[in-house]
């Protein structure tokens, strides 16, 4: 249910009331909470992204970087692992902390409190899909 992001290249990174990443193959990762940047040998840095269109600080300038792994913790925290750092979005209690949107309408959302909801891809053939969105634990959303 969690897409494999290993090897995906970040084409665009932007702060505008959230931190947005777009991959070269049209996946979008939106982090609506502060982003914690961790790198080997350095103290983690927390960067506020709930601001209007803003320049990227050096810690978030990841255009051209390749994602090595996408990590989703059991409690809903999201980690975007790059070769030289990890970007982490923690769960929010009052709003959706992050979401991943991809090809054919597939979407994974971290709801308030950390519940994960998955919307499957939209079918492109003539047979309508009756697959409802589900929580990651398999229950209906």
Secondary structure, 3 states (H helix, E strand, C coil): CCCCCCCCEEEEEEECCCEEEEECCCCEEEECCCEEEECCCCCCEEECCCCCCECCCHHHCCCCCEEEEEEECCCCCEEEEECCCEEEECCCCCCCCEEEECHHHCEEEECHHHCEEEECCCCCCCCCCCCCCEECCCCEC
